[in-house]
Amino acid sequence: METAFKYIGIALCFIMMISLYRTVFGPTILDRLIGTNAVGSKTTALLVIIGIVFGRVDMFVDIAIAYAMLNFIAVLAAAKFYQKRKGLQDQA
């Protein structure tokens, strides 16, 4: 079962690369914000999978929850900043 979680973690890393591509090369600010949020969400799931593999689910779930809250607050702050200062529809 541990091997299955390792393969799921590796597959999740490859899926994260797709979102990372959208974050780096997104044509608009909205694409970059959504890509950043997607990478953060997948990182949260990856932290839980790492916890299962290492047998320390309790510790890694706490870290994942804290990371998810920070990711959510950071994306909201960035969206608010770009809405007020530069506009979300402008090209980056």
Backbone as JSON Lines, residues from 0, in Angstrom:
{"i":0,"aa":"M","n":[0.82,-1.19,0.0],"ca":[0.0,0.0,0.0],"c":[0.86,1.26,0.0]}
{"i":1,"aa":"E","n":[2.01,1.17,0.68],"ca":[2.91,2.31,0.73],"c":[3.44,2.66,-0.66]}
{"i":2,"aa":"T","n":[3.67,1.64,-1.47],"ca":[4.15,1.86,-2.84],"c":[3.11,2.61,-3.66]}
{"i":3,"aa":"A","n":[1.85,2.28,-3.46],"ca":[0.78,2.98,-4.19],"c":[0.78,4.46,-3.84]}
{"i":4,"aa":"F","n":[0.97,4.78,-2.56],"ca":[0.99,6.19,-2.16],"c":[2.21,6.91,-2.72]}
{"i":5,"aa":"K","n":[3.32,6.2,-2.86],"ca":[4.5,6.81,-3.49],"c":[4.24,7.14,-4.95]}
{"i":6,"aa":"Y","n":[3.58,6.23,-5.65],"ca":[3.26,6.49,-7.06],"c":[2.22,7.61,-7.19]}
{"i":7,"aa":"I","n":[1.29,7.67,-6.27],"ca":[0.31,8.76,-6.28],"c":[1.01,10.08,-6.04]}
{"i":8,"aa":"G","n":[1.97,10.11,-5.12],"ca":[2.73,11.33,-4.86],"c":[3.53,11.78,-6.07]}
{"i":9,"aa":"I","n":[4.13,10.84,-6.76],"ca":[4.89,11.18,-7.97],"c":[3.96,11.7,-9.05]}
{"i":10,"aa":"A","n":[2.81,11.07,-9.23],"ca":[1.84,11.55,-10.21],"c":[1.33,12.95,-9.85]}
{"i":11,"aa":"L","n":[1.14,13.2,-8.57],"ca":[0.69,14.51,-8.12],"c":[1.75,15.58,-8.41]}
{"i":12,"aa":"C","n":[3.02,15.21,-8.29],"ca":[4.1,16.16,-8.63],"c":[4.07,16.51,-10.11]}
{"i":13,"aa":"F","n":[3.81,15.53,-10.97],"ca":[3.71,15.83,-12.4],"c":[2.5,16.7,-12.71]}
{"i":14,"aa":"I","n":[1.4,16.46,-12.02],"ca":[0.22,17.31,-12.21],"c":[0.48,18.73,-11.73]}
{"i":15,"aa":"M","n":[1.28,18.85,-10.67],"ca":[1.63,20.17,-10.16],"c":[2.45,20.96,-11.18]}
{"i":16,"aa":"M","n":[3.23,20.26,-11.99],"ca":[4.03,20.96,-13.0],"c":[3.15,21.65,-14.03]}
{"i":17,"aa":"I","n":[2.0,21.09,-14.33],"ca":[1.07,21.72,-15.26],"c":[0.57,23.04,-14.69]}
{"i":18,"aa":"S","n":[0.2,23.02,-13.41],"ca":[-0.25,24.25,-12.77],"c":[0.89,25.25,-12.62]}
{"i":19,"aa":"L","n":[2.09,24.74,-12.38],"ca":[3.25,25.63,-12.27],"c":[3.55,26.31,-13.6]}
{"i":20,"aa":"Y","n":[3.36,25.59,-14.7],"ca":[3.52,26.19,-16.02],"c":[2.54,27.35,-16.2]}
{"i":21,"aa":"R","n":[1.28,27.16,-15.78],"ca":[0.27,28.21,-15.89],"c":[0.63,29.39,-15.0]}
{"i":22,"aa":"T","n":[1.24,29.1,-13.85],"ca":[1.64,30.17,-12.95],"c":[2.77,31.02,-13.55]}
{"i":23,"aa":"V","n":[3.72,30.38,-14.17],"ca":[4.88,31.11,-14.69],"c":[4.57,31.78,-16.03]}
{"i":24,"aa":"F","n":[3.88,31.09,-16.92],"ca":[3.68,31.6,-18.26],"c":[2.23,32.02,-18.54]}
{"i":25,"aa":"G","n":[1.45,32.25,-17.5],"ca":[0.05,32.63,-17.7],"c":[-0.09,33.95,-18.43]}
{"i":26,"aa":"P","n":[-1.01,34.05,-19.35],"ca":[-1.12,35.31,-20.09],"c":[-1.7,36.45,-19.26]}
{"i":27,"aa":"T","n":[-2.49,36.15,-18.25],"ca":[-3.08,37.2,-17.43],"c":[-2.77,36.97,-15.96]}
{"i":28,"aa":"I","n":[-3.03,38.0,-15.17],"ca":[-2.81,37.89,-13.73],"c":[-3.76,36.84,-13.13]}
{"i":29,"aa":"L","n":[-4.98,36.77,-13.61],"ca":[-5.93,35.79,-13.09],"c":[-5.44,34.36,-13.31]}
{"i":30,"aa":"D","n":[-4.86,34.09,-14.47],"ca":[-4.32,32.75,-14.74],"c":[-3.2,32.42,-13.76]}
{"i":31,"aa":"R","n":[-2.37,33.41,-13.47],"ca":[-1.26,33.18,-12.54],"c":[-1.76,32.96,-11.12]}
{"i":32,"aa":"L","n":[-2.78,33.7,-10.72],"ca":[-3.33,33.51,-9.37],"c":[-3.99,32.14,-9.23]}
{"i":33,"aa":"I","n":[-4.73,31.74,-10.23],"ca":[-5.39,30.43,-10.19],"c":[-4.34,29.31,-10.21]}
{"i":34,"aa":"G","n":[-3.29,29.49,-11.01],"ca":[-2.22,28.49,-11.03],"c":[-1.51,28.39,-9.68]}
{"i":35,"aa":"T","n":[-1.28,29.53,-9.05],"ca":[-0.66,29.53,-7.73],"c":[-1.54,28.84,-6.71]}
{"i":36,"aa":"N","n":[-2.83,29.1,-6.76],"ca":[-3.76,28.46,-5.84],"c":[-3.82,26.94,-6.09]}
{"i":37,"aa":"A","n":[-3.78,26.54,-7.33],"ca":[-3.8,25.11,-7.65],"c":[-2.54,24.41,-7.16]}
{"i":38,"aa":"V","n":[-1.39,25.05,-7.32],"ca":[-0.14,24.46,-6.83],"c":[-0.2,24.31,-5.31]}
{"i":39,"aa":"G","n":[-0.72,25.32,-4.63],"ca":[-0.85,25.25,-3.18],"c":[-1.79,24.15,-2.72]}
{"i":40,"aa":"S","n":[-2.89,23.98,-3.42],"ca":[-3.84,22.92,-3.07],"c":[-3.24,21.54,-3.27]}
{"i":41,"aa":"K","n":[-2.52,21.37,-4.37],"ca":[-1.89,20.08,-4.63],"c":[-0.75,19.81,-3.64]}
{"i":42,"aa":"T","n":[-0.06,20.86,-3.2],"ca":[0.98,20.71,-2.2],"c":[0.38,20.25,-0.87]}
{"i":43,"aa":"T","n":[-0.78,20.76,-0.54],"ca":[-1.46,20.32,0.68],"c":[-1.78,18.83,0.62]}
{"i":44,"aa":"A","n":[-2.29,18.37,-0.51],"ca":[-2.57,16.94,-0.67],"c":[-1.28,16.13,-0.64]}
{"i":45,"aa":"L","n":[-0.22,16.65,-1.23],"ca":[1.06,15.95,-1.23],"c":[1.63,15.83,0.18]}
{"i":46,"aa":"L","n":[1.44,16.85,1.0],"ca":[1.9,16.77,2.39],"c":[1.19,15.65,3.14]}
{"i":47,"aa":"V","n":[-0.1,15.49,2.9],"ca":[-0.84,14.41,3.56],"c":[-0.35,13.04,3.08]}
{"i":48,"aa":"I","n":[-0.08,12.93,1.78],"ca":[0.44,11.67,1.24],"c":[1.82,11.37,1.82]}
{"i":49,"aa":"I","n":[2.66,12.38,1.97],"ca":[3.98,12.18,2.59],"c":[3.81,11.7,4.03]}
{"i":50,"aa":"G","n":[2.83,12.27,4.72],"ca":[2.56,11.82,6.09],"c":[2.15,10.37,6.15]}
{"i":51,"aa":"I","n":[1.37,9.92,5.18],"ca":[0.96,8.51,5.14],"c":[2.16,7.62,4.86]}
{"i":52,"aa":"V","n":[3.03,8.03,3.95],"ca":[4.19,7.23,3.6],"c":[5.15,7.1,4.79]}
{"i":53,"aa":"F","n":[5.37,8.19,5.51],"ca":[6.3,8.16,6.64],"c":[5.66,7.69,7.94]}
{"i":54,"aa":"G","n":[4.35,7.49,7.93],"ca":[3.67,7.01,9.13],"c":[3.47,8.07,10.19]}
{"i":55,"aa":"R","n":[3.52,9.32,9.82],"ca":[3.33,10.43,10.75],"c":[2.2,11.33,10.25]}
{"i":56,"aa":"V","n":[1.04,10.75,10.05],"ca":[-0.09,11.47,9.47],"c":[-0.49,12.64,10.35]}
{"i":57,"aa":"D","n":[-0.48,12.46,11.65],"ca":[-0.91,13.52,12.56],"c":[-0.07,14.79,12.4]}
{"i":58,"aa":"M","n":[1.23,14.64,12.31],"ca":[2.11,15.8,12.16],"c":[1.94,16.46,10.8]}
{"i":59,"aa":"F","n":[1.91,15.66,9.75],"ca":[1.84,16.22,8.41],"c":[0.46,16.82,8.11]}
{"i":60,"aa":"V","n":[-0.59,16.32,8.72],"ca":[-1.91,16.93,8.53],"c":[-1.94,18.32,9.15]}
{"i":61,"aa":"D","n":[-1.31,18.49,10.31],"ca":[-1.23,19.81,10.93],"c":[-0.46,20.78,10.03]}
{"i":62,"aa":"I","n":[0.65,20.33,9.48],"ca":[1.44,21.17,8.57],"c":[0.63,21.5,7.32]}
{"i":63,"aa":"A","n":[-0.09,20.52,6.78],"ca":[-0.9,20.73,5.58],"c":[-2.01,21.74,5.83]}
{"i":64,"aa":"I","n":[-2.65,21.68,6.99],"ca":[-3.71,22.64,7.3],"c":[-3.15,24.05,7.41]}
{"i":65,"aa":"A","n":[-2.01,24.19,8.08],"ca":[-1.38,25.51,8.2],"c":[-0.97,26.04,6.82]}
{"i":66,"aa":"Y","n":[-0.41,25.17,5.98],"ca":[-0.01,25.59,4.65],"c":[-1.22,25.98,3.8]}
{"i":67,"aa":"A","n":[-2.31,25.25,3.92],"ca":[-3.52,25.58,3.16],"c":[-4.08,26.93,3.58]}
{"i":68,"aa":"M","n":[-4.06,27.22,4.87],"ca":[-4.54,28.54,5.33],"c":[-3.65,29.66,4.81]}
{"i":69,"aa":"L","n":[-2.33,29.47,4.87],"ca":[-1.41,30.48,4.36],"c":[-1.58,30.68,2.86]}
{"i":70,"aa":"N","n":[-1.77,29.59,2.13],"ca":[-1.98,29.68,0.68],"c":[-3.25,30.45,0.36]}
{"i":71,"aa":"F","n":[-4.31,30.15,1.08],"ca":[-5.59,30.82,0.85],"c":[-5.48,32.32,1.14]}
{"i":72,"aa":"I","n":[-4.86,32.68,2.25],"ca":[-4.72,34.09,2.61],"c":[-3.82,34.81,1.62]}
{"i":73,"aa":"A","n":[-2.74,34.16,1.18],"ca":[-1.82,34.79,0.23],"c":[-2.5,35.05,-1.12]}
{"i":74,"aa":"V","n":[-3.29,34.1,-1.6],"ca":[-3.97,34.29,-2.88],"c":[-5.03,35.39,-2.77]}
{"i":75,"aa":"L","n":[-5.75,35.42,-1.66],"ca":[-6.71,36.5,-1.45],"c":[-6.03,37.86,-1.39]}
{"i":76,"aa":"A","n":[-4.91,37.95,-0.7],"ca":[-4.18,39.22,-0.61],"c":[-3.65,39.65,-1.97]}
{"i":77,"aa":"A","n":[-3.13,38.73,-2.74],"ca":[-2.63,39.06,-4.08],"c":[-3.77,39.5,-4.99]}
{"i":78,"aa":"A","n":[-4.91,38.83,-4.91],"ca":[-6.05,39.21,-5.74],"c":[-6.54,40.61,-5.36]}
{"i":79,"aa":"K","n":[-6.6,40.89,-4.08],"ca":[-7.03,42.22,-3.62],"c":[-6.04,43.29,-4.09]}
{"i":80,"aa":"F","n":[-4.75,42.98,-4.0],"ca":[-3.73,43.93,-4.43],"c":[-3.85,44.24,-5.91]}
{"i":81,"aa":"Y","n":[-3.95,43.21,-6.74],"ca":[-4.03,43.45,-8.18],"c":[-5.35,44.07,-8.58]}
{"i":82,"aa":"Q","n":[-6.4,43.84,-7.82],"ca":[-7.68,44.47,-8.13],"c":[-7.6,45.96,-7.86]}
{"i":83,"aa":"K","n":[-6.99,46.36,-6.77],"ca":[-6.91,47.77,-6.41],"c":[-5.87,48.52,-7.21]}
{"i":84,"aa":"R","n":[-4.68,47.93,-7.39],"ca":[-3.55,48.65,-7.97],"c":[-3.48,48.57,-9.49]}
{"i":85,"aa":"K","n":[-3.48,47.38,-10.02],"ca":[-3.19,47.21,-11.44],"c":[-4.37,46.74,-12.26]}
{"i":86,"aa":"G","n":[-5.36,46.17,-11.64],"ca":[-6.47,45.63,-12.4],"c":[-6.22,44.18,-12.77]}
{"i":87,"aa":"L","n":[-7.19,43.34,-12.59],"ca":[-7.01,41.92,-12.85],"c":[-7.08,41.57,-14.33]}
{"i":88,"aa":"Q","n":[-7.64,42.43,-15.16],"ca":[-7.77,42.11,-16.56],"c":[-6.56,42.57,-17.38]}
{"i":89,"aa":"D","n":[-5.62,43.3,-16.8],"ca":[-4.47,43.77,-17.53],"c":[-3.48,42.65,-17.8]}
{"i":90,"aa":"Q","n":[-2.72,42.82,-18.85],"ca":[-1.67,41.85,-19.15],"c":[-0.5,42.06,-18.2]}
{"i":91,"aa":"A","n":[0.16,40.97,-17.86],"ca":[1.31,41.08,-16.93],"c":[2.6,41.3,-17.68]}
